[in-house]
Structures are given as C-alpha cells and as structure tokens.
Amino acid sequence: MPKLKLKPKPTGLQKFDAKMRADETVSDFVWYSPAQAPLHLAGFAWYAKDRVYRRMPLKPKDKLPEAVDWLANHTAGGQIRFQSNSRKLSVRVKLTRPADMVHMPATGQCGFDCYAGPPTQQVFAGATRYDVKASEYQIAVFDLPTAEERNITLNFPLYQGVERVDVGLQPGATVKAPPPYARKRPIVIYGTSITQGGCASRPGMAYTNILSRRLNVEIVNLGFSGSGKGEPEVARTIATIPDPEMLVLDYESNTGSLEALSATLPGFIQILRKAHRNVPILVISKINYAIENFNPEARAKRNSTRDYQRDTVAKFAKTDPKIFFTDGGNLLGTDFDECAVDGVHPTDLGFLRMANGLEPVFRTILGL
C-alpha cells in the first residue's frame, strides 16, 4: 500500500475542537493480515474459498439479483479477533470508494471500530476517524494507558467494501488467538438495510454486532439494503453455508406488501429447511416506523404482515419444532419514533433496543 499523505491543517470547527478532527496518521507498527494466524477472521462465510471480504460467494451456483451481488461487497458483520498486550492499535485500510451517504456517519459506513475485554463483556475501545473524502486511511484505533493482554474484536465497515486491511501492533507485542466462541457454528441473519446496519454511528452498534459480542458467537450478516426480497436464488445460496447454528429471517420491510411477502416466505423457509433439517429458524417481523404515529393504514399494514408471518410459522411448527417467530414491533418500545434517524433506519438507540429485545429470544432458542 502506498504511503499516505498527512491530512491538511485543521480549519473551521476542527481548528477549535481537537476532538472533531480526524486522527493522525501513524507509523512504527508491525502489521498483520486478518487471515494470518493467530488472528481470526469472522463473518465472511465464503472467505476460505474466494479470499475476498465479501458476504456472498463470487461465483454462486444461482445468479444473484444485481443489487444483492453488489451489496455483498459491503463488509457488514465482518470481524477480526485476537489477543494482544499492545498498548496501541492501528489499522491501514483501502476501501472501494469514499463515504457517500447522507444520513449515516462515515464512521459507520466506512470505518472500523474496536472492542476489548473478556468474552460477553467486551467494551468499546476506539474507532477510526479519518478524512471522509479518502478511500485509503492509516489511523490509530486506540492508545491505552497500560500494556496488558486484552481480547480484541475489530468490526468491519457496514456500508462499504474493503479491498485491504492490516492490523498494526507495537513491535514486540504479544499476539495470540482469541478465546473460542460459545458455539462453533455461525448464526446467519438474512434481511434488509436495518440488518446490514443502517444507520449505526459505528459498526459495533449494528444489532447483529451487539448480539455477537453479548452472546460470544459468530454472526454472518446477510442484510442487503433495499434488496432483502426473499428471492429463491438468494435462499439457495444462503443454504449452502455449512452447518449454521441458527438461521434468522428479518426481511419483511423490503417486500413492500403482504402479497409479495406471502409469495416468498414459505418457499424461503422450505429451501433452508431442506438443506438444514435440524437447524433452528427464527422469523422476525419488522420494527415500527415513525409514520405509524400519523398513518393508521401503515400501522394496520404492519399488523397484517406481522400476523401473516406468525401464522405461517405456526403452520410450519405443527410438524417442525425448530421454527420460531418473534414480533419486531415489540423491540423499540412505545417511543419507537425516537429510535430512527429518518423514521425507518435505527440510530444507536434503536439498535441497542433491538439487541436488548432479541438477546433473550436468541438465548432461549440456542440454550445459551
């Protein structure tokens, strides 16, 4: 990777408030690839075959919808895990393009963030703050007061592709494999922009990443912004993931109507069940949108699609004891309108509430 230029002299707000500036470019680190042991790369189900940070296979048996194929290059849910006593940590990153979203912070769209601590008890340790016009950056993630062995997780960007990332640690620092997950197999979550992480302020606040660290499990995030429509070819591709711990369907909000949902949901479930006979399947109805406070028809529509999903799961459950339903309308609380940046996509508050509501559901199904 070419040497990066230092950022220009601060102007405007950045001139007067140092905390609003991009972090400085760093040097004097030993650099590690995420795929280089003892580091552990998680969240990319096809990485071992394709060797790219991508959420669907490069050459699937079934041709994927164009939008799903493109969005699969976004790295939502990807994680780098390891243990180290390095007091400082940096990353150098090459993105596919600069930040370009109007209602999501660049730290969430294109940045990495970091958590440290024991399994199920990790806490936020730092995030990349860089020139948002750049598609490459080399940035310090944390500079902690003491050098002690820590269990570290780096979360990949939610709404951008990553062509290359390296992890920088201090020379002489120890580097060890991370502690094992609570379960060896991954949870796979298929859904929409909300599943993908729009519009979290940083990657660790997407509900899938919150659940991953709380439960100490790998989660494969297959949320496709505006494009979680339940196509059978997508279901067949997801079904090729070997031996998942659980399969979660959270795609109602992209179907547009009860008719479109009813045309896809039973078939999607059947495809997954045929491939994975004994794997739990959880169906989640969509969260409340702010417009429901003003539009009774929108509220009635959500209720009807919720009831359809609940009833569909109940029909399958007559012969399938490992299929479950949960009402997404219960996740955000009565003040659900305060939980989204645009009335639809959750803020960090919304994602935290989603995780709070889903955690006991996941624990019950998985016996955690």
PyMOL commands that set and color helices and strands:
alter all, ss='L'
color gray80, all
select helices_A, chain A and resi 13-16+18-20+47-50+66-71+106-109+193-196+203-205+207-215+232-238+252-254+258-275+290-293+296-317+328-330+336-339+348-366
alter helices_A, ss='H'
color red, helices_A
select strands_A, chain A and resi 30-32+40-42+79-84+88-95+113-116+123-127+136-143+150-155+162-169+175-176+187-191+219-223+246-250+281-284+323-326
alter strands_A, ss='S'
color yellow, strands_A
deselect
rebuild
show_as cartoon
